[in-house]
Amino acid sequence: MMKALYETTIINTGGRQGEVYSEDNIFFMDVAKPKALGGEATTATNPEQLFAAGYSACFNSALELVLEKDKVEVEKSEVKATIYLIGDKEKGGVKLAAKLEVDITGIDDEKKQEYVAKAHEYCPYSKAIKDSIDVEIVVL
């Protein structure tokens, strides 16, 4: 394996009804089943929300990077990630799917499409899930 540019470790105890935390205790969150999966109404997070948070932040950073690389200035970029837990007819059980809604203020629609495609090629999350989960990208 190549030398890591960055690494982090998160530990879970209790599965979906437990907690996630970093070894240095900078990060700590309670996790719980969402109500739709039989859980109680709670302010605790769940794995799908954590994935959506990471993917949206990573994708938006990749977008900013490819724009900056080409010296394209924009007013604002926003990435809304929706993570779905869906039935897996092929292998049984459940699997993930994702939808990214990307809004860029300050460039025309053709450029938006071009830079969102470049960001999708660059983003480590997009690379990690390529060919393993369905990702729909909507450019607003």
ROLO-264762 format. One line per field, with one value per residue: residue in one letter; residue number from 0; x, y, z of N, C-alpha, C in turn. Coordinates in nm, 2 decimals, m for minus. Layout:
# ROLO-264762
aa <- [A,...];
i <- [NUM,...];
npx <- [X,...];
npy <- [Y,...];
npz <- [Z,...];
capx <- [X,...];
capy <- [Y,...];
capz <- [Z,...];
cpx <- [X,...];
cpy <- [Y,...];
cpz <- [Z,...];
This chain:
# ROLO-264762
aa <- [M,M,K,A,L,Y,E,T,T,I,I,N,T,G,G,R,Q,G,E,V,Y,S,E,D,N,I,F,F,M,D,V,A,K,P,K,A,L,G,G,E,A,T,T,A,T,N,P,E,Q,L,F,A,A,G,Y,S,A,C,F,N,S,A,L,E,L,V,L,E,K,D,K,V,E,V,E,K,S,E,V,K,A,T,I,Y,L,I,G,D,K,E,K,G,G,V,K,L,A,A,K,L,E,V,D,I,T,G,I,D,D,E,K,K,Q,E,Y,V,A,K,A,H,E,Y,C,P,Y,S,K,A,I,K,D,S,I,D,V,E,I,V,V,L];
i <- [0,1,2,3,4,5,6,7,8,9,10,11,12,13,14,15,16,17,18,19,20,21,22,23,24,25,26,27,28,29,30,31,32,33,34,35,36,37,38,39,40,41,42,43,44,45,46,47,48,49,50,51,52,53,54,55,56,57,58,59,60,61,62,63,64,65,66,67,68,69,70,71,72,73,74,75,76,77,78,79,80,81,82,83,84,85,86,87,88,89,90,91,92,93,94,95,96,97,98,99,100,101,102,103,104,105,106,107,108,109,110,111,112,113,114,115,116,117,118,119,120,121,122,123,124,125,126,127,128,129,130,131,132,133,134,135,136,137,138,139];
npx <- [0.08,0.04,0.20,0.00,m0.18,m0.34,m0.49,m0.76,m0.93,m1.22,m1.42,m1.68,m1.92,m2.19,m2.32,m2.59,m2.73,m2.57,m2.26,m2.02,m1.68,m1.37,m1.03,m0.88,m1.07,m1.18,m1.39,m1.72,m2.02,m2.36,m2.52,m2.82,m3.09,m3.28,m3.62,m3.77,m3.66,m3.75,m3.66,m3.65,m3.77,m3.51,m3.22,m2.99,m2.74,m2.70,m2.55,m2.60,m2.65,m2.40,m2.24,m2.36,m2.30,m2.01,m1.97,m2.10,m1.94,m1.68,m1.72,m1.79,m1.56,m1.38,m1.50,m1.46,m1.18,m1.12,m1.24,m1.08,m0.83,m0.86,m0.88,m1.14,m1.38,m1.64,m1.95,m2.07,m2.08,m2.28,m2.35,m2.58,m2.63,m2.80,m2.86,m2.96,m3.11,m3.17,m3.36,m3.19,m3.22,m3.08,m2.87,m2.99,m3.10,m3.00,m2.89,m2.68,m2.76,m2.71,m2.77,m2.67,m2.71,m2.62,m2.53,m2.42,m2.34,m2.29,m2.17,m2.23,m2.47,m2.36,m2.09,m2.12,m2.21,m1.98,m1.78,m1.89,m1.88,m1.60,m1.54,m1.66,m1.50,m1.27,m1.32,m1.25,m1.45,m1.64,m1.48,m1.43,m1.68,m1.75,m1.90,m2.01,m2.22,m2.53,m2.52,m2.68,m2.65,m2.75,m2.74,m2.81];
npy <- [m0.12,0.23,0.51,0.67,0.97,1.07,0.95,0.80,0.66,0.51,0.38,0.14,0.06,m0.16,m0.16,m0.06,0.05,0.20,0.35,0.57,0.64,0.83,0.72,0.92,1.06,1.29,1.28,1.18,1.01,0.92,0.64,0.52,0.31,0.43,0.57,0.47,0.21,0.08,0.19,0.42,0.76,0.99,1.19,1.08,0.98,0.78,0.51,0.57,0.84,0.93,0.85,0.99,1.25,1.25,1.18,1.40,1.62,1.55,1.52,1.78,1.92,1.80,1.90,2.18,2.18,2.09,2.30,2.52,2.44,2.48,2.75,2.86,3.07,3.06,3.15,3.00,2.66,2.37,2.06,1.81,1.51,1.21,0.91,0.59,0.30,0.01,m0.27,m0.57,m0.75,m0.93,m1.04,m1.07,m0.94,m0.61,m0.31,m0.03,0.29,0.59,0.94,1.24,1.58,1.85,2.19,2.47,2.80,3.07,2.99,2.88,2.63,2.43,2.43,2.36,2.09,1.98,2.03,1.90,1.63,1.60,1.63,1.40,1.20,1.25,1.25,1.08,0.92,0.87,0.72,0.50,0.38,0.32,0.12,m0.04,0.06,0.21,0.53,0.83,1.14,1.46,1.76,2.08];
npz <- [0.00,m0.07,0.08,0.32,0.28,0.47,0.76,0.95,1.23,1.33,1.59,1.66,1.89,1.98,1.73,1.53,1.74,1.92,1.96,1.80,1.78,1.78,1.83,1.96,2.08,1.98,1.80,1.86,1.85,1.91,1.78,1.62,1.52,1.25,1.26,1.05,1.02,1.24,1.47,1.75,1.77,1.76,1.83,1.76,1.52,1.22,1.02,0.75,0.74,0.82,0.61,0.40,0.48,0.47,0.20,0.06,0.16,0.07,m0.21,m0.27,m0.20,m0.39,m0.62,m0.58,m0.60,m0.87,m1.00,m0.91,m1.00,m1.28,m1.27,m1.25,m1.13,m0.90,m0.74,m0.54,m0.43,m0.38,m0.24,m0.22,m0.06,m0.09,0.07,0.02,0.16,0.02,m0.10,m0.19,m0.45,m0.60,m0.44,m0.20,0.12,0.20,0.03,m0.06,m0.22,m0.40,m0.43,m0.57,m0.56,m0.72,m0.70,m0.85,m0.83,m1.05,m1.28,m1.63,m1.74,m1.91,m1.83,m1.56,m1.58,m1.69,m1.49,m1.27,m1.36,m1.38,m1.11,m1.01,m1.12,m0.99,m0.71,m0.41,m0.27,m0.47,m0.64,m0.47,m0.45,m0.71,m0.95,m0.75,m0.61,m0.70,m0.83,m0.87,m1.03,m1.02,m1.17,m1.08];
capx <- [0.00,0.11,0.20,m0.12,m0.17,m0.41,m0.57,m0.83,m0.99,m1.34,m1.46,m1.82,m1.97,m2.33,m2.39,m2.68,m2.78,m2.45,m2.18,m1.90,m1.59,m1.23,m0.94,m0.84,m1.20,m1.22,m1.52,m1.80,m2.16,m2.45,m2.59,m2.94,m3.18,m3.38,m3.75,m3.81,m3.61,m3.79,m3.60,m3.73,m3.74,m3.40,m3.13,m2.87,m2.72,m2.70,m2.45,m2.64,m2.63,m2.26,m2.20,m2.41,m2.22,m1.88,m1.97,m2.13,m1.83,m1.57,m1.75,m1.79,m1.41,m1.33,m1.55,m1.38,m1.04,m1.12,m1.27,m0.97,m0.72,m0.88,m0.90,m1.28,m1.44,m1.79,m2.00,m2.10,m2.12,m2.35,m2.38,m2.68,m2.62,m2.90,m2.81,m3.08,m3.09,m3.27,m3.36,m3.09,m3.29,m2.98,m2.80,m3.07,m3.07,m3.01,m2.76,m2.69,m2.77,m2.68,m2.81,m2.60,m2.77,m2.51,m2.57,m2.31,m2.38,m2.18,m2.12,m2.34,m2.51,m2.27,m1.97,m2.17,m2.21,m1.84,m1.71,m1.94,m1.83,m1.46,m1.53,m1.70,m1.38,m1.16,m1.36,m1.22,m1.57,m1.69,m1.39,m1.45,m1.81,m1.77,m1.94,m2.06,m2.35,m2.58,m2.51,m2.74,m2.60,m2.84,m2.68,m2.92];
capy <- [0.00,0.35,0.59,0.74,1.11,1.10,0.83,0.81,0.54,0.52,0.26,0.13,m0.04,m0.16,m0.16,0.05,0.10,0.21,0.47,0.57,0.74,0.82,0.68,1.04,1.12,1.42,1.25,1.09,1.03,0.81,0.59,0.45,0.28,0.53,0.53,0.39,0.08,0.02,0.26,0.52,0.90,1.02,1.28,1.01,0.96,0.64,0.50,0.63,0.99,0.96,0.83,1.11,1.37,1.23,1.19,1.54,1.70,1.50,1.56,1.93,1.95,1.76,2.00,2.30,2.16,2.09,2.44,2.60,2.39,2.55,2.89,2.89,3.12,3.05,3.22,2.90,2.52,2.30,1.92,1.74,1.37,1.13,0.77,0.50,0.16,m0.05,m0.42,m0.63,m0.86,m1.02,m1.12,m1.08,m0.84,m0.47,m0.25,0.12,0.36,0.73,1.05,1.37,1.70,1.95,2.32,2.57,2.94,3.15,2.94,2.83,2.49,2.34,2.42,2.29,1.95,1.95,2.02,1.79,1.51,1.60,1.60,1.26,1.12,1.28,1.23,0.95,0.85,0.83,0.61,0.39,0.31,0.30,m0.02,m0.12,0.10,0.30,0.67,0.92,1.27,1.56,1.90,2.18];
capz <- [0.00,m0.08,0.21,0.34,0.30,0.59,0.81,1.07,1.28,1.41,1.65,1.69,1.98,1.98,1.60,1.50,1.86,2.00,1.95,1.71,1.84,1.74,1.93,2.03,2.15,1.92,1.74,1.93,1.82,1.94,1.66,1.65,1.41,1.22,1.29,0.94,1.03,1.36,1.58,1.82,1.73,1.84,1.77,1.73,1.38,1.17,0.92,0.62,0.75,0.83,0.47,0.32,0.53,0.42,0.05,0.02,0.18,m0.01,m0.35,m0.29,m0.20,m0.52,m0.72,m0.56,m0.64,m1.01,m1.05,m0.88,m1.09,m1.40,m1.24,m1.27,m1.01,m0.88,m0.62,m0.43,m0.47,m0.28,m0.28,m0.13,m0.08,m0.03,0.07,0.03,0.19,m0.06,m0.11,m0.29,m0.51,m0.66,m0.33,m0.07,0.22,0.16,m0.02,m0.06,m0.34,m0.37,m0.52,m0.54,m0.62,m0.72,m0.74,m0.86,m0.87,m1.10,m1.42,m1.71,m1.73,m1.97,m1.75,m1.44,m1.62,m1.72,m1.37,m1.19,m1.42,m1.34,m0.97,m0.99,m1.16,m0.89,m0.57,m0.35,m0.24,m0.60,m0.69,m0.38,m0.47,m0.85,m0.99,m0.64,m0.57,m0.80,m0.80,m0.96,m1.01,m1.07,m1.17,m1.07];
cpx <- [0.09,0.11,0.07,m0.10,m0.24,m0.48,m0.65,m0.90,m1.11,m1.38,m1.61,m1.84,m2.12,m2.40,m2.47,m2.74,m2.67,m2.39,m2.07,m1.81,m1.45,m1.14,m0.89,m0.95,m1.23,m1.36,m1.59,m1.95,m2.24,m2.51,m2.72,m3.01,m3.27,m3.52,m3.81,m3.77,m3.65,m3.73,m3.69,m3.69,m3.62,m3.31,m3.00,m2.86,m2.73,m2.59,m2.48,m2.62,m2.48,m2.20,m2.23,m2.32,m2.07,m1.88,m2.00,m2.01,m1.71,m1.60,m1.74,m1.64,m1.35,m1.38,m1.48,m1.24,m1.03,m1.15,m1.14,m0.85,m0.73,m0.90,m1.04,m1.34,m1.59,m1.83,m2.02,m2.12,m2.18,m2.38,m2.47,m2.67,m2.73,m2.86,m2.94,m3.03,m3.21,m3.26,m3.26,m3.16,m3.19,m2.91,m2.87,m3.02,m3.09,m2.88,m2.79,m2.71,m2.75,m2.74,m2.74,m2.68,m2.67,m2.55,m2.45,m2.36,m2.27,m2.12,m2.24,m2.36,m2.42,m2.14,m2.00,m2.15,m2.06,m1.76,m1.76,m1.89,m1.68,m1.45,m1.57,m1.58,m1.27,m1.19,m1.33,m1.34,m1.63,m1.61,m1.42,m1.58,m1.84,m1.80,m1.99,m2.19,m2.40,m2.57,m2.58,m2.69,m2.69,m2.77,m2.80,m2.89];
cpy <- [0.12,0.42,0.67,0.89,1.15,0.97,0.87,0.68,0.57,0.38,0.26,0.03,m0.04,m0.16,m0.04,0.11,0.12,0.35,0.45,0.68,0.72,0.78,0.80,1.11,1.25,1.40,1.15,1.12,0.90,0.77,0.51,0.42,0.39,0.48,0.44,0.24,0.02,0.08,0.36,0.66,0.94,1.13,1.21,0.99,0.81,0.63,0.56,0.78,1.02,0.94,0.95,1.23,1.36,1.25,1.33,1.63,1.67,1.54,1.71,1.98,1.92,1.86,2.13,2.29,2.16,2.23,2.53,2.57,2.46,2.70,2.94,2.94,3.10,3.12,3.12,2.76,2.45,2.15,1.86,1.59,1.30,0.98,0.69,0.37,0.09,m0.20,m0.46,m0.76,m0.97,m1.11,m1.13,m0.97,m0.70,m0.42,m0.10,0.17,0.51,0.82,1.17,1.47,1.81,2.08,2.41,2.70,3.01,3.10,2.89,2.68,2.40,2.32,2.35,2.14,1.90,1.93,1.92,1.66,1.49,1.57,1.46,1.17,1.14,1.24,1.09,0.86,0.79,0.71,0.49,0.31,0.28,0.15,m0.10,m0.07,0.20,0.44,0.75,1.06,1.37,1.70,2.00,2.31];
cpz <- [0.00,0.06,0.21,0.35,0.43,0.63,0.93,1.11,1.36,1.46,1.68,1.79,1.97,1.84,1.58,1.63,1.96,1.99,1.85,1.77,1.78,1.86,2.02,2.10,2.09,1.85,1.82,1.89,1.86,1.80,1.70,1.52,1.38,1.24,1.18,0.94,1.17,1.48,1.64,1.76,1.82,1.76,1.74,1.58,1.34,1.06,0.79,0.63,0.75,0.69,0.39,0.36,0.47,0.27,0.00,0.04,0.09,m0.16,m0.37,m0.29,m0.33,m0.63,m0.70,m0.62,m0.80,m1.07,m1.03,m0.97,m1.23,m1.39,m1.27,m1.13,m1.01,m0.75,m0.50,m0.50,m0.35,m0.33,m0.17,m0.16,m0.01,m0.04,0.10,0.07,0.12,m0.06,m0.22,m0.34,m0.56,m0.55,m0.20,0.02,0.16,0.10,m0.03,m0.21,m0.30,m0.47,m0.48,m0.62,m0.61,m0.78,m0.74,m0.91,m0.92,m1.23,m1.49,m1.70,m1.79,m1.89,m1.62,m1.47,m1.63,m1.58,m1.27,m1.23,m1.38,m1.19,m0.94,m1.02,m1.05,m0.75,m0.52,m0.32,m0.37,m0.65,m0.60,m0.41,m0.62,m0.88,m0.87,m0.59,m0.68,m0.75,m0.91,m0.93,m1.09,m1.06,m1.18,m1.14];
